Amino acid sequence: MNKSDLAKAVADSTGMSKAAAGEAVDATIDAIVGAVKKKDNVQLAGFGTFYAKHREARQVRNPRTGETMMSKAKTSAAFRPAASLKDI
């Protein structure tokens, strides 16, 4: 399912127009992305939690040359599903 399929499903289940449902899906995604960028958690009961996950710099090895180097520290988005979603 892609974003347009999701918007169509929202429109079908709520009676909204496809355009309005598409705007609602876009607004929801924008709100989640904005919160995670601020390092806030977004908890959706029965679905899961979106959060920012920080990974420290670490030593890595280039498999081609065997050379060791340092990777950069980075923060990325992560998702932890709710217990009810894990049992699918």
C-alpha positions in Angstrom: 0.0 0.0 0.0 1.4 3.4 -1.0 0.3 6.9 0.1 -2.4 7.3 -2.5 -3.8 3.8 -1.6 -3.9 4.9 2.0 -5.6 8.2 1.1 -8.2 6.2 -0.9 -8.8 3.8 2.1 -9.3 6.8 4.4 -11.7 8.4 2.0 -13.7 5.2 1.6 -13.9 4.6 5.4 -14.8 8.2 6.4 -16.8 9.4 3.5 -14.3 12.2 2.8 -13.3 13.2 -0.7 -10.1 11.6 -2.0 -8.4 15.1 -2.1 -9.4 15.9 1.5 -8.2 12.4 2.6 -4.9 12.9 0.8 -4.4 16.2 2.6 -5.2 14.6 5.9 -2.7 11.8 5.3 -0.1 14.4 4.2 -0.7 16.5 7.4 -0.4 13.4 9.6 2.9 12.4 8.1 4.2 15.9 8.3 3.2 16.1 12.0 5.0 12.8 12.7 8.1 13.8 10.8 8.2 17.2 12.5 7.9 15.7 16.0 10.6 13.0 15.4 12.9 15.7 14.0 12.4 17.6 17.3 13.3 14.2 19.1 9.8 13.9 20.5 8.1 10.5 20.5 4.8 10.0 18.7 2.8 7.3 20.4 -0.3 5.9 18.6 -2.3 3.6 20.9 -2.7 0.2 19.3 -0.3 1.0 16.5 3.2 1.9 17.9 5.7 4.6 18.6 7.8 6.7 16.2 11.0 8.0 17.8 14.4 9.4 17.1 17.2 6.8 17.5 20.8 8.0 18.1 23.7 5.9 17.2 27.2 6.8 18.4 30.3 6.9 16.2 32.0 3.6 15.9 34.8 1.8 14.3 33.9 0.0 11.0 35.9 -2.0 8.6 35.9 -1.7 4.8 35.3 -5.3 3.6 37.2 -4.7 0.3 40.4 -3.3 1.8 40.2 -4.4 5.4 40.9 -0.8 6.5 39.3 0.3 9.7 37.7 3.8 9.9 35.3 5.7 12.1 31.7 6.0 11.1 29.8 9.2 12.0 27.4 9.5 14.8 23.8 9.8 13.4 20.2 10.1 14.4 17.5 8.4 12.4 13.8 7.7 12.7 12.7 4.4 14.2 9.4 2.7 14.8 8.5 0.3 17.7 5.2 -1.5 17.0 2.6 -2.0 19.7 2.0 -5.4 21.2 -1.2 -5.9 19.3 0.6 -5.2 16.0 3.3 -7.7 16.8 0.9 -10.6 16.9 -0.1 -10.4 13.3 
